[in-house]
């Protein structure tokens, strides 16, 4: 069921940037949208640079991989979402690794990177700890961000991605990209995030993975 809904004014993409970041804290369910300063854009450009800048401001020297302030940051560069450009669908994920205790990054394909930018955000930061399964919806069509408390979600990664895709847009599943952690995340320190995309030819949800 829905627990929070925030409307926002969607920023348009201008020369590869929207110049806004989105932060969602799962402990407090706070949702904050902040402008990205010109000096930050000039120095860090986007992609991994934006991720690391967000993480630097989120963590401290005492932050561990399982600390609430450890952030998962997802960004794409100025060419992300550019039609016909090789790698235009890529985004970069960073966080503090449970294996090494230091920041890691992984690039991943699929539709989420472009959809994130088209929804008005160059970079997304998720931190905090939810008390139960939680779904975040970033709706760049209705310009709303919603938080849902979920129950009885499928454990299988493909089934979960498919269930959420069809729940949020049954008529046009191509409009939806889902990011999930599969059942391995509850059983091992070494896992992946699944970034879904709709395969129109096969009429099914598939996904790319951000590993480590």
ChimeraX commands (.cxc) that place a marker at each C-alpha (Angstrom):
marker #1 position 0.00,0.00,0.00 radius 0.5
marker #1 position 1.08,3.57,-0.69 radius 0.5
marker #1 position 2.60,5.40,2.26 radius 0.5
marker #1 position 3.90,8.58,0.66 radius 0.5
marker #1 position 3.46,10.57,-2.54 radius 0.5
marker #1 position 5.34,13.71,-3.56 radius 0.5
marker #1 position 4.66,15.71,-6.71 radius 0.5
marker #1 position 7.53,17.49,-8.40 radius 0.5
marker #1 position 8.22,19.69,-11.40 radius 0.5
marker #1 position 10.18,17.62,-13.88 radius 0.5
marker #1 position 13.37,19.21,-15.16 radius 0.5
marker #1 position 14.00,18.86,-18.88 radius 0.5
marker #1 position 17.25,17.47,-20.24 radius 0.5
marker #1 position 19.45,20.28,-21.52 radius 0.5
marker #1 position 22.75,19.41,-23.23 radius 0.5
marker #1 position 22.83,16.06,-21.45 radius 0.5
marker #1 position 21.92,17.27,-17.97 radius 0.5
marker #1 position 18.83,17.93,-15.87 radius 0.5
marker #1 position 20.98,19.49,-13.10 radius 0.5
marker #1 position 18.96,17.85,-10.32 radius 0.5
marker #1 position 19.59,14.98,-7.92 radius 0.5
marker #1 position 17.09,12.82,-6.04 radius 0.5
marker #1 position 17.68,11.40,-2.55 radius 0.5
marker #1 position 15.38,8.94,-0.81 radius 0.5
marker #1 position 15.97,7.84,2.79 radius 0.5
marker #1 position 14.30,4.51,3.54 radius 0.5
marker #1 position 14.46,4.96,7.32 radius 0.5
marker #1 position 12.52,8.23,7.39 radius 0.5
marker #1 position 10.90,8.04,3.90 radius 0.5
marker #1 position 12.22,11.56,3.31 radius 0.5
marker #1 position 12.32,12.52,-0.38 radius 0.5
marker #1 position 14.55,15.44,-1.38 radius 0.5
marker #1 position 15.22,16.95,-4.80 radius 0.5
marker #1 position 18.24,19.22,-4.99 radius 0.5
marker #1 position 19.88,21.29,-7.73 radius 0.5
marker #1 position 23.38,20.28,-8.80 radius 0.5
marker #1 position 25.68,23.27,-8.66 radius 0.5
marker #1 position 27.57,24.32,-11.79 radius 0.5
marker #1 position 30.91,23.84,-10.00 radius 0.5
marker #1 position 30.00,20.22,-9.19 radius 0.5
marker #1 position 28.99,19.55,-12.79 radius 0.5
marker #1 position 32.19,21.08,-14.11 radius 0.5
marker #1 position 34.40,19.02,-11.79 radius 0.5
marker #1 position 32.63,15.65,-11.73 radius 0.5
marker #1 position 30.89,15.65,-15.16 radius 0.5
marker #1 position 28.36,12.88,-14.33 radius 0.5
marker #1 position 28.28,9.09,-14.12 radius 0.5
marker #1 position 30.83,7.77,-11.67 radius 0.5
marker #1 position 31.83,11.31,-10.72 radius 0.5
marker #1 position 28.33,12.22,-9.55 radius 0.5
marker #1 position 27.99,8.91,-7.71 radius 0.5
marker #1 position 31.23,9.41,-5.80 radius 0.5
marker #1 position 30.37,13.02,-5.01 radius 0.5
marker #1 position 27.02,11.94,-3.56 radius 0.5
marker #1 position 28.66,9.14,-1.57 radius 0.5
marker #1 position 31.37,11.46,-0.22 radius 0.5
marker #1 position 28.67,13.65,1.26 radius 0.5
marker #1 position 26.69,10.69,2.62 radius 0.5
marker #1 position 29.29,8.58,4.42 radius 0.5
marker #1 position 32.11,8.98,6.92 radius 0.5
marker #1 position 35.29,7.10,7.72 radius 0.5
marker #1 position 33.30,4.87,10.07 radius 0.5
marker #1 position 30.61,3.88,7.55 radius 0.5
marker #1 position 30.38,0.16,6.86 radius 0.5
marker #1 position 28.60,-1.59,4.03 radius 0.5
marker #1 position 25.58,-2.28,6.27 radius 0.5
marker #1 position 25.42,1.17,7.90 radius 0.5
marker #1 position 22.20,3.08,7.20 radius 0.5
marker #1 position 24.19,5.97,5.73 radius 0.5
marker #1 position 25.87,3.76,3.13 radius 0.5
marker #1 position 24.30,5.03,-0.07 radius 0.5
marker #1 position 23.45,3.27,-3.30 radius 0.5
marker #1 position 23.98,5.90,-5.98 radius 0.5
marker #1 position 22.88,5.54,-9.60 radius 0.5
marker #1 position 23.95,8.04,-12.23 radius 0.5
marker #1 position 24.56,8.37,-15.94 radius 0.5
marker #1 position 26.82,10.68,-17.90 radius 0.5
marker #1 position 25.76,13.52,-20.20 radius 0.5
marker #1 position 25.46,11.11,-23.14 radius 0.5
marker #1 position 23.21,8.76,-21.18 radius 0.5
marker #1 position 19.81,8.48,-22.82 radius 0.5
marker #1 position 21.06,9.73,-26.18 radius 0.5
marker #1 position 19.31,7.71,-28.91 radius 0.5
marker #1 position 21.65,5.88,-31.25 radius 0.5
marker #1 position 24.75,6.48,-29.11 radius 0.5
marker #1 position 26.60,3.28,-28.14 radius 0.5
marker #1 position 26.33,2.95,-24.37 radius 0.5
marker #1 position 23.54,5.51,-24.16 radius 0.5
marker #1 position 21.51,3.11,-22.03 radius 0.5
marker #1 position 24.24,2.65,-19.43 radius 0.5
marker #1 position 24.26,3.90,-15.87 radius 0.5
marker #1 position 26.78,3.54,-13.05 radius 0.5
marker #1 position 26.04,2.17,-9.58 radius 0.5
marker #1 position 28.31,2.85,-6.60 radius 0.5
marker #1 position 28.21,1.83,-2.95 radius 0.5
marker #1 position 30.56,0.64,-0.21 radius 0.5
marker #1 position 31.36,-2.99,-0.89 radius 0.5
marker #1 position 30.61,-5.68,1.71 radius 0.5
marker #1 position 33.64,-7.58,0.40 radius 0.5
marker #1 position 36.29,-4.86,0.58 radius 0.5
marker #1 position 34.82,-2.09,2.73 radius 0.5
marker #1 position 35.65,0.54,0.12 radius 0.5
marker #1 position 33.58,2.14,-2.67 radius 0.5
marker #1 position 32.98,0.08,-5.78 radius 0.5
marker #1 position 31.23,0.84,-9.04 radius 0.5
marker #1 position 29.57,-1.20,-11.75 radius 0.5
marker #1 position 28.09,-0.12,-15.06 radius 0.5
marker #1 position 24.80,-1.61,-16.18 radius 0.5
marker #1 position 22.57,-1.43,-19.24 radius 0.5
marker #1 position 18.84,-1.61,-19.63 radius 0.5
marker #1 position 16.31,1.21,-19.61 radius 0.5
marker #1 position 16.69,2.56,-16.09 radius 0.5
marker #1 position 19.51,5.01,-16.80 radius 0.5
marker #1 position 17.68,6.85,-19.60 radius 0.5
marker #1 position 14.33,6.68,-17.79 radius 0.5
marker #1 position 15.93,8.18,-14.67 radius 0.5
marker #1 position 17.21,11.11,-16.68 radius 0.5
marker #1 position 13.99,11.57,-18.66 radius 0.5
marker #1 position 12.18,11.66,-15.29 radius 0.5
marker #1 position 14.32,14.68,-14.36 radius 0.5
marker #1 position 17.31,13.36,-12.42 radius 0.5
marker #1 position 21.00,13.06,-13.25 radius 0.5
marker #1 position 21.72,10.99,-10.14 radius 0.5
marker #1 position 19.73,9.10,-7.50 radius 0.5
marker #1 position 20.87,8.36,-3.94 radius 0.5
marker #1 position 19.12,5.77,-1.78 radius 0.5
marker #1 position 20.13,5.32,1.86 radius 0.5
marker #1 position 18.67,4.33,5.19 radius 0.5
marker #1 position 17.08,1.01,6.13 radius 0.5
marker #1 position 13.45,0.08,5.61 radius 0.5
marker #1 position 11.69,-2.02,8.22 radius 0.5
marker #1 position 9.92,-4.10,5.57 radius 0.5
marker #1 position 9.92,-4.62,1.82 radius 0.5
marker #1 position 9.60,-1.23,0.15 radius 0.5
marker #1 position 8.96,-0.15,-3.42 radius 0.5
marker #1 position 9.93,3.31,-4.71 radius 0.5
marker #1 position 8.13,4.57,-7.82 radius 0.5
marker #1 position 9.66,7.43,-9.79 radius 0.5
marker #1 position 6.93,8.44,-12.23 radius 0.5
marker #1 position 8.27,10.81,-14.86 radius 0.5
marker #1 position 4.92,10.87,-16.70 radius 0.5
marker #1 position 2.71,12.05,-13.83 radius 0.5
marker #1 position 5.70,13.73,-12.13 radius 0.5
marker #1 position 5.27,11.96,-8.81 radius 0.5
marker #1 position 7.52,9.98,-6.47 radius 0.5
marker #1 position 5.73,7.38,-4.40 radius 0.5
marker #1 position 6.78,4.96,-1.67 radius 0.5
marker #1 position 4.89,1.71,-1.13 radius 0.5
marker #1 position 5.12,-0.90,1.61 radius 0.5
marker #1 position 5.01,-4.26,-0.14 radius 0.5
marker #1 position 4.15,-7.78,0.90 radius 0.5
marker #1 position 4.12,-11.16,-0.82 radius 0.5
marker #1 position 6.53,-10.07,-3.56 radius 0.5
marker #1 position 7.97,-12.99,-5.56 radius 0.5
marker #1 position 11.46,-14.02,-4.47 radius 0.5
marker #1 position 12.60,-14.93,-7.96 radius 0.5
marker #1 position 14.24,-11.92,-9.62 radius 0.5
marker #1 position 12.54,-12.34,-12.99 radius 0.5
marker #1 position 9.14,-12.86,-11.40 radius 0.5
marker #1 position 9.55,-9.83,-9.16 radius 0.5
marker #1 position 10.60,-7.59,-12.05 radius 0.5
marker #1 position 7.68,-8.86,-14.15 radius 0.5
marker #1 position 5.16,-8.43,-11.34 radius 0.5
marker #1 position 6.18,-4.84,-10.65 radius 0.5
marker #1 position 6.36,-3.98,-14.34 radius 0.5
marker #1 position 2.81,-5.16,-15.01 radius 0.5
marker #1 position 1.50,-3.64,-11.78 radius 0.5
marker #1 position 2.66,-0.15,-12.69 radius 0.5
marker #1 position 1.82,-0.26,-16.41 radius 0.5
marker #1 position -0.06,-3.27,-17.71 radius 0.5
marker #1 position -0.83,-1.68,-21.08 radius 0.5
marker #1 position 2.66,-0.41,-21.94 radius 0.5
marker #1 position 5.24,-2.42,-19.97 radius 0.5
marker #1 position 8.00,-0.85,-22.07 radius 0.5
marker #1 position 7.42,2.30,-20.00 radius 0.5
marker #1 position 8.73,0.62,-16.83 radius 0.5
marker #1 position 12.22,-0.29,-15.66 radius 0.5
marker #1 position 12.62,-2.05,-12.31 radius 0.5
marker #1 position 15.72,-2.25,-10.10 radius 0.5
marker #1 position 15.72,-5.13,-7.63 radius 0.5
marker #1 position 18.06,-7.23,-5.56 radius 0.5
marker #1 position 17.33,-10.93,-5.94 radius 0.5
marker #1 position 17.15,-13.60,-3.22 radius 0.5
marker #1 position 20.93,-13.92,-3.27 radius 0.5
marker #1 position 21.17,-10.55,-1.52 radius 0.5
marker #1 position 19.71,-12.12,1.62 radius 0.5
marker #1 position 22.11,-15.07,1.61 radius 0.5
marker #1 position 25.51,-13.83,0.46 radius 0.5
marker #1 position 27.78,-10.78,0.59 radius 0.5
marker #1 position 28.42,-10.98,-3.15 radius 0.5
marker #1 position 25.39,-10.07,-5.22 radius 0.5
marker #1 position 23.91,-8.03,-8.03 radius 0.5
marker #1 position 21.26,-5.44,-8.73 radius 0.5
marker #1 position 18.90,-6.32,-11.57 radius 0.5
marker #1 position 17.94,-3.51,-13.99 radius 0.5
marker #1 position 14.97,-4.62,-16.06 radius 0.5
marker #1 position 13.87,-3.83,-19.59 radius 0.5
marker #1 position 10.92,-4.97,-21.67 radius 0.5
marker #1 position 11.85,-7.25,-24.56 radius 0.5
marker #1 position 9.12,-6.45,-27.11 radius 0.5
marker #1 position 10.15,-9.32,-29.36 radius 0.5
marker #1 position 9.85,-11.96,-26.65 radius 0.5
marker #1 position 7.02,-10.18,-24.81 radius 0.5
marker #1 position 8.76,-10.56,-21.48 radius 0.5
marker #1 position 10.77,-8.71,-18.88 radius 0.5
marker #1 position 14.53,-9.23,-19.02 radius 0.5
marker #1 position 17.30,-7.58,-17.06 radius 0.5
marker #1 position 20.90,-6.48,-17.02 radius 0.5
marker #1 position 22.95,-6.62,-13.84 radius 0.5
marker #1 position 25.19,-4.35,-11.84 radius 0.5
marker #1 position 27.55,-6.86,-10.26 radius 0.5
marker #1 position 29.72,-7.07,-7.14 radius 0.5
marker link #1:1,2 radius 0.2
marker link #1:2,3 radius 0.2
marker link #1:3,4 radius 0.2
marker link #1:4,5 radius 0.2
marker link #1:5,6 radius 0.2
marker link #1:6,7 radius 0.2
marker link #1:7,8 radius 0.2
marker link #1:8,9 radius 0.2
marker link #1:9,10 radius 0.2
marker link #1:10,11 radius 0.2
marker link #1:11,12 radius 0.2
marker link #1:12,13 radius 0.2
marker link #1:13,14 radius 0.2
marker link #1:14,15 radius 0.2
marker link #1:15,16 radius 0.2
marker link #1:16,17 radius 0.2
marker link #1:17,18 radius 0.2
marker link #1:18,19 radius 0.2
marker link #1:19,20 radius 0.2
marker link #1:20,21 radius 0.2
marker link #1:21,22 radius 0.2
marker link #1:22,23 radius 0.2
marker link #1:23,24 radius 0.2
marker link #1:24,25 radius 0.2
marker link #1:25,26 radius 0.2
marker link #1:26,27 radius 0.2
marker link #1:27,28 radius 0.2
marker link #1:28,29 radius 0.2
marker link #1:29,30 radius 0.2
marker link #1:30,31 radius 0.2
marker link #1:31,32 radius 0.2
marker link #1:32,33 radius 0.2
marker link #1:33,34 radius 0.2
marker link #1:34,35 radius 0.2
marker link #1:35,36 radius 0.2
marker link #1:36,37 radius 0.2
marker link #1:37,38 radius 0.2
marker link #1:38,39 radius 0.2
marker link #1:39,40 radius 0.2
marker link #1:40,41 radius 0.2
marker link #1:41,42 radius 0.2
marker link #1:42,43 radius 0.2
marker link #1:43,44 radius 0.2
marker link #1:44,45 radius 0.2
marker link #1:45,46 radius 0.2
marker link #1:46,47 radius 0.2
marker link #1:47,48 radius 0.2
marker link #1:48,49 radius 0.2
marker link #1:49,50 radius 0.2
marker link #1:50,51 radius 0.2
marker link #1:51,52 radius 0.2
marker link #1:52,53 radius 0.2
marker link #1:53,54 radius 0.2
marker link #1:54,55 radius 0.2
marker link #1:55,56 radius 0.2
marker link #1:56,57 radius 0.2
marker link #1:57,58 radius 0.2
marker link #1:58,59 radius 0.2
marker link #1:59,60 radius 0.2
marker link #1:60,61 radius 0.2
marker link #1:61,62 radius 0.2
marker link #1:62,63 radius 0.2
marker link #1:63,64 radius 0.2
marker link #1:64,65 radius 0.2
marker link #1:65,66 radius 0.2
marker link #1:66,67 radius 0.2
marker link #1:67,68 radius 0.2
marker link #1:68,69 radius 0.2
marker link #1:69,70 radius 0.2
marker link #1:70,71 radius 0.2
marker link #1:71,72 radius 0.2
marker link #1:72,73 radius 0.2
marker link #1:73,74 radius 0.2
marker link #1:74,75 radius 0.2
marker link #1:75,76 radius 0.2
marker link #1:76,77 radius 0.2
marker link #1:77,78 radius 0.2
marker link #1:78,79 radius 0.2
marker link #1:79,80 radius 0.2
marker link #1:80,81 radius 0.2
marker link #1:81,82 radius 0.2
marker link #1:82,83 radius 0.2
marker link #1:83,84 radius 0.2
marker link #1:84,85 radius 0.2
marker link #1:85,86 radius 0.2
marker link #1:86,87 radius 0.2
marker link #1:87,88 radius 0.2
marker link #1:88,89 radius 0.2
marker link #1:89,90 radius 0.2
marker link #1:90,91 radius 0.2
marker link #1:91,92 radius 0.2
marker link #1:92,93 radius 0.2
marker link #1:93,94 radius 0.2
marker link #1:94,95 radius 0.2
marker link #1:95,96 radius 0.2
marker link #1:96,97 radius 0.2
marker link #1:97,98 radius 0.2
marker link #1:98,99 radius 0.2
marker link #1:99,100 radius 0.2
marker link #1:100,101 radius 0.2
marker link #1:101,102 radius 0.2
marker link #1:102,103 radius 0.2
marker link #1:103,104 radius 0.2
marker link #1:104,105 radius 0.2
marker link #1:105,106 radius 0.2
marker link #1:106,107 radius 0.2
marker link #1:107,108 radius 0.2
marker link #1:108,109 radius 0.2
marker link #1:109,110 radius 0.2
marker link #1:110,111 radius 0.2
marker link #1:111,112 radius 0.2
marker link #1:112,113 radius 0.2
marker link #1:113,114 radius 0.2
marker link #1:114,115 radius 0.2
marker link #1:115,116 radius 0.2
marker link #1:116,117 radius 0.2
marker link #1:117,118 radius 0.2
marker link #1:118,119 radius 0.2
marker link #1:119,120 radius 0.2
marker link #1:120,121 radius 0.2
marker link #1:121,122 radius 0.2
marker link #1:122,123 radius 0.2
marker link #1:123,124 radius 0.2
marker link #1:124,125 radius 0.2
marker link #1:125,126 radius 0.2
marker link #1:126,127 radius 0.2
marker link #1:127,128 radius 0.2
marker link #1:128,129 radius 0.2
marker link #1:129,130 radius 0.2
marker link #1:130,131 radius 0.2
marker link #1:131,132 radius 0.2
marker link #1:132,133 radius 0.2
marker link #1:133,134 radius 0.2
marker link #1:134,135 radius 0.2
marker link #1:135,136 radius 0.2
marker link #1:136,137 radius 0.2
marker link #1:137,138 radius 0.2
marker link #1:138,139 radius 0.2
marker link #1:139,140 radius 0.2
marker link #1:140,141 radius 0.2
marker link #1:141,142 radius 0.2
marker link #1:142,143 radius 0.2
marker link #1:143,144 radius 0.2
marker link #1:144,145 radius 0.2
marker link #1:145,146 radius 0.2
marker link #1:146,147 radius 0.2
marker link #1:147,148 radius 0.2
marker link #1:148,149 radius 0.2
marker link #1:149,150 radius 0.2
marker link #1:150,151 radius 0.2
marker link #1:151,152 radius 0.2
marker link #1:152,153 radius 0.2
marker link #1:153,154 radius 0.2
marker link #1:154,155 radius 0.2
marker link #1:155,156 radius 0.2
marker link #1:156,157 radius 0.2
marker link #1:157,158 radius 0.2
marker link #1:158,159 radius 0.2
marker link #1:159,160 radius 0.2
marker link #1:160,161 radius 0.2
marker link #1:161,162 radius 0.2
marker link #1:162,163 radius 0.2
marker link #1:163,164 radius 0.2
marker link #1:164,165 radius 0.2
marker link #1:165,166 radius 0.2
marker link #1:166,167 radius 0.2
marker link #1:167,168 radius 0.2
marker link #1:168,169 radius 0.2
marker link #1:169,170 radius 0.2
marker link #1:170,171 radius 0.2
marker link #1:171,172 radius 0.2
marker link #1:172,173 radius 0.2
marker link #1:173,174 radius 0.2
marker link #1:174,175 radius 0.2
marker link #1:175,176 radius 0.2
marker link #1:176,177 radius 0.2
marker link #1:177,178 radius 0.2
marker link #1:178,179 radius 0.2
marker link #1:179,180 radius 0.2
marker link #1:180,181 radius 0.2
marker link #1:181,182 radius 0.2
marker link #1:182,183 radius 0.2
marker link #1:183,184 radius 0.2
marker link #1:184,185 radius 0.2
marker link #1:185,186 radius 0.2
marker link #1:186,187 radius 0.2
marker link #1:187,188 radius 0.2
marker link #1:188,189 radius 0.2
marker link #1:189,190 radius 0.2
marker link #1:190,191 radius 0.2
marker link #1:191,192 radius 0.2
marker link #1:192,193 radius 0.2
marker link #1:193,194 radius 0.2
marker link #1:194,195 radius 0.2
marker link #1:195,196 radius 0.2
marker link #1:196,197 radius 0.2
marker link #1:197,198 radius 0.2
marker link #1:198,199 radius 0.2
marker link #1:199,200 radius 0.2
marker link #1:200,201 radius 0.2
marker link #1:201,202 radius 0.2
marker link #1:202,203 radius 0.2
marker link #1:203,204 radius 0.2
marker link #1:204,205 radius 0.2
marker link #1:205,206 radius 0.2
marker link #1:206,207 radius 0.2
marker link #1:207,208 radius 0.2
marker link #1:208,209 radius 0.2
marker link #1:209,210 radius 0.2
marker link #1:210,211 radius 0.2
marker link #1:211,212 radius 0.2
view
